[in-house]
Amino acid sequence: MHDKIHLNMGSGGLASRELLEEVFLPLLGNEVLNLLDDSAEIALGSERIAFTTDSFTVHPIFFPGGNIGTLSVCGTVNDLAAKGATPVALSAAFTIEEGFPIADLRTIVHSMRDSADLAGAQIVTGDTKVVGKGVMDGIFITTSGIGRVLEGLHIFSGGARPSDLIIISGTAADHGVAILNAREKLGFNPEIRSDVAPVHRIVERISHLGPQIHAMRDPTRGGIAGVLHEIARASRVTIKIVEDAVPVRPDVRACCALLGLDPLSIANEGKLIIFTAPESAETVLECVRKLPEGKEAAIIGEVEAEPYSEGSPPVILETSLGTRRFLPLAEGEPLPRIC
């Protein structure tokens, strides 16, 4: 570990994992937190409740397809959805820099209300702090959420099983590339839009399959690669992804190729990764594709049948050339401030 915080410790990659394992888990760890799921599941009487929290520092604050307000609500709703829960209520805490335009704040809050309405939840509590000019960059938002876990679903990162098939609900890397294009004024035309959107309807649509759904995550920081590494480690399995099976928009792929970025390691904000028993995979795919937000869903890989062995690569990529190589967990921070 370093003796000071570095930017890449918030990337969702290797440095983030080391920060968790060296600082947070030794001091705060417990049987719930140690699972490192997108949301914690807590039993309240006969009900199972999912609870999550997240902070958003995206730059720029406004981007094609959304803004920091849209992102803060959808990010929290999607963390609940990845635990198999429907959202019930959210909180929102604002840290705002002195001099921030009230008109921009109204736009952000309006977007939050619209996103919460779309998810069927309400923002029921919150807080506001104002700091001096120059102390921070505009506005940061922290949201928390609670949801009811749907009956029959028992989702956790360690739930993946040998022979499971892996489904993504749509195209990869849209959000991260949209932020990069807007921030650096790369000029891709037509502009690349973020995929930021709630995914709770996807979970509701497949919930009747219950025990056939073994694991789910929304691939935000660290992208698809980051999520697959987390699930492989937690489940003690080896995962294989087929490069050509992962749907990527042509403009997003072109931008990644131009800048030397891997779409599999770039953040998404409106997608879901689903691990399902192989006999239910086509049913899951059909259910997801019936929704507008899931029309480009695809099966992108599988959990290999061979037992996991300590020290072996947990995630394998079958390339377009038919070769197999290790899919690494990002070590740096290729796109800071994306959420």
Secondary structure, 3 states (H helix, E strand, C coil): CCCCCCHHHHCCCHHHHHHHHHHHHHHHCCCCHHHCCCCEEEEECCEEEEEEEEEECCCCCEECCEEHHHHHHHHHHHHHHCCCEEEEEEEEEEEEECCCCHHHHHHHHHHHHHHHHHHCCEEEEEEEEEECCCCCCCEEEEEEEEEEECCCCCCCHHHCCCCCEEEECCCCCHHHHHHHHHHHCCCCCCCCCCCCCCCHHHHHHHHHHHHHEEEEECCCCCHHHHHHHHHHHHHCCCEEEEHHHCCCCHHHHHHHHHHCCCHHHCCCCCCCEEEECHHHHHHHHHHHHCCHHHCCCEEEEEECCCCCCCCCCCEEEECCCCCEEECCCCCCCCCCCCC
